[in-house]
Amino acid sequence: MITLLFLIMTSPGVLSSSTQLAAIYPQDPAVRIGSSLTATCSVSSELGMHASSLYWTLNGKRLSASLYTVLSPTALSVTLPPLVGSRQRSGDNLVCHNNGGHVLAGSCLYVGMPPEKPVNLTCWSRNTKDLTCQWAPGGQGETYITTKYILKYKLRWYSQEKECEDYNTGQPYTCYIPRDLALFTPYEIWVEASNQLGSAVSDVIYLDILDVVTTDPPANVHVSRVGDLEDQLSVRWSTPPALKDFLFQAKYQIRYRLEDSIEWKVVDDVGNQTSCRLAGLRPGTVYFVQVRCNPVGILGSRKAGIWSDWSHPTAASTPLSERVMGGSCDSKSGQQNSTLRRDLKQFFGWVRKHAYGCSSMSIKLYDQWRVWLQKSHKTRNQVLQDDKS
């Protein structure tokens, strides 16, 4: 309303400035969506104008005279039909004019809804050093008028409540507590929402910082070939450096995709090892690989941590298969290959299925079979060349 009054006092079309010769009542009201409102514009007799010569505008649009009521020679009211939500957070502009179009007085209408109880309050701590909390507005979320959210927290059973101050995280409904957090002691955390029409409080959550720890993505992710095995890649990485001094049992996940695909395949059974063999891949194909970490049981916590972000994608390609690079026109060789594939089809399918992920036993069997098969191909090709010479 301060901005509106400033415009009224400085605009060339304003009739009065230093002396208030007109006023609107109620001034800057807040009303619920669907409500009706009657506002009155009263003018000073010094202006020498009759109320019947005045008119109203809402957000710059002239309102129908059928909505007006002349209450006295110096007072004109307007009754607005059921209102919809305000077009802007700063309110809708209801203005009273004289017959020449000059602004006599103005009022801001705040049409909206009281906030509902905030929901889905969750928090996480990066490397036990800070705390970030995020929530969602209750109900449909939209109140149409400015709603203030305050995140509050306190140590359970004692200490005074504090307010989170850093809401400039780049994410809506998020607040960041950068320091001065206690470990091994649970916190009570909640969110209060309020606007001109009411207030609401979220459910209180209870958490220990150590139970909601996340960390940086694993560092030094390297993806390389496994010798000449055309359908495998080796992935290695380092433990997140920020947690190197903490006692915890990490869990890792890997995901990978083809260069020309947007669908990721996830390997869940990596455990706490910092290397993994991906098997059953396409020969001669570029893959993108990412790794993430979950710090489980940090400093004795009995709860699983929170998954980190994925590491930056690392690319590597599988070797091109010799069968793809150069085929043989020898019919006997083709028959031998067909027989070999048929005889080993069941075994190959079983090994290929169980080699998915990082299972060391199946990988060993799979490696032995692949090495033997490739050697047999090389031997046959060498025999064919000797025969031709």
Disulfide bonds with the S-S distance in Angstrom:
Cys41-Cys96 2.21
Cys123-Cys133 2.06
Cys164-Cys175 1.86
Cys276-Cys358 1.67
